[in-house]
Each structure stands twice: as C-alpha cells, then as structure tokens.
C-alpha cells in the first residue's frame, strides 16, 4: 500500500487553488479565529447552501443574538498602476443578486497570508455601508480597501491572526474602484 501511495502522490500534477477553494479555507480560518477570540462565546453556523450571500452565522450564546457574515477572501493585493509591483489595494466583489442592504449583516473582506494559514488583515464592513463605499457596477458592488492608509471612514479593520488573538479595532479608509 505504501508504494502505491508514493507512486500516486508523485504522479499528481499540482494545480492552483480555485477562488471557491480559497473562500472555503478563509471561512474555516475566520470561524476558528472568532471562536478562539471570543473564548467560545460566539458559535458559528454555516448554511448548507449560501445562495443568499450568507457564509456563516455567529450566535452569541450570552445574549442570544446572531450576526450574519459574508466572507470574501483574497491572497494578493492589486498591482500598482503600470507596474508588476503589488500595492496596498485589495479587490473584492459582491453580487447584487445576493446583496440585501436592509439585512443586519456584515462583510468580512480578508487578505489571507501567502500560506493560507491566517489573515494579513480583515475589514469588517456593515452591509448597509456597501453602497456608500463601493463602486456600483451593473451586476456587482466593487470595493477596494487599502491595506494601509489614513484612519477615517466607517470601516473597522481587524487583525485576526490565528494564535495571536485579535487586535483592538481601529478605523481605516476604503476606496471604491
């Protein structure tokens, strides 16, 4: 059995992860980080089908409320204009078909580290603020938060590094595309 496994393993051709696979990894990282940071107070629930733009619900066991989260993950920042050098802007898109401004929900936009083992930075954005912060395209909202920048606007930036615990939130700017 071992010889067969070794031959199989070395015959595999590696492929890059799809955006769906990166999103699934990000959801698990987020769930683990929030449970750990809340000392178990927040319990995650994932829908069997997330066609409504809800990736995870966090239930607060102490007060009995839940909050809906849509998670968007990226692994790289955008290139600086006219160069092959990575800049500080991260590109996220939200489909309008699943967007509901009236819903008490939040977007967690996350820049994952290169190894997909944690987050470099996360942005916690109330869905009600998306139309104010994002570029309105025909079928989607486009939002490009800065990894660094002036401290202004309604967006909370959180560092949810696994094993380090979250830092206190502070305000950062977000640019629409």
C-alpha positions, -999 to 999 in steps of 0.1 A, spaced: 0 0 0 28 24 8 45 20 -26 12 26 -44 5 58 -24 40 71 -31 36 65 -69 2 81 -68 14 111 -48 43 118 -70 23 114 -102 -2 141 -92 1 174 -111 -3 203 -88 -29 229 -97 -36 263 -82 -64 266 -57 -97 280 -72 -113 311 -57 -140 288 -43 -114 267 -25 -96 298 -12 -130 310 1 -136 277 19 -102 279 35 -109 315 45 -143 306 61 -126 280 82 -99 304 93 -125 330 102 -146 306 121 -116 293 141 -103 328 148 -137 341 160 -143 311 183 -109 315 198 -110 353 201 -144 351 218 -134 323 242 -162 302 229 -189 328 234 -196 330 196 -207 298 180 -205 295 142 -233 281 120 -227 276 83 -257 273 59 -259 242 37 -265 264 7 -253 300 8 -271 314 -22 -283 344 -2 -248 357 3 -245 344 39 -214 323 45 -216 320 83 -238 330 112 -222 337 146 -246 331 175 -238 349 208 -245 324 235 -247 351 262 -273 374 247 -290 350 222 -285 371 191 -268 361 158 -250 381 132 -247 371 95 -214 373 78 -205 372 41 -168 365 37 -146 375 7 -110 363 6 -81 373 -15 -45 361 -14 -28 391 -31 -31 429 -34 -36 446 -68 -6 456 -89 4 493 -87 -7 511 -119 17 504 -148 40 481 -128 44 444 -117 48 455 -81 20 447 -56 4 477 -40 -19 482 -10 -53 479 -26 -73 446 -24 -101 440 -48 -134 424 -37 -167 420 -55 -202 414 -41 -230 401 -63 -260 424 -63 -283 394 -66 -274 383 -31 -269 417 -16 -295 429 9 -288 463 25 -316 460 50 -303 428 64 -283 430 97 -253 415 81 -216 423 76 -190 418 50 -157 404 63 -132 411 35 -99 393 42 -64 393 28 -51 359 36 -14 353 42 6 335 14 4 301 30 -34 304 36 -29 298 74 -42 331 86 -51 366 77 -28 395 70 -57 419 75 -95 418 76 -121 445 71 -154 443 90 -180 464 70 -217 467 77 -237 457 46 -256 490 50 -224 509 42 -215 490 10 -234 514 -13 -215 543 2 -181 527 0 -182 506 -32 -184 513 -69 -218 504 -83 -214 482 -114 -244 467 -132 -243 433 -115 -220 438 -85 -205 461 -60 -167 466 -62 -148 476 -32 -111 481 -28 -99 486 8 -64 498 15 -41 476 34 -26 508 49 -38 544 48 -55 572 66 -76 564 95 -111 575 85 -145 562 75 -170 536 89 -149 505 83 -133 485 111 -100 468 103 -92 438 125 -62 417 127 -74 381 132 -41 362 132 -46 327 144 -26 321 176 -21 358 183 -56 369 191 -74 399 176 -60 434 180 -83 462 190 -103 475 160 -94 509 146 -107 528 116 -91 527 82 -100 541 48 -117 522 20 -116 532 -17 -142 524 -42 -129 512 -75 
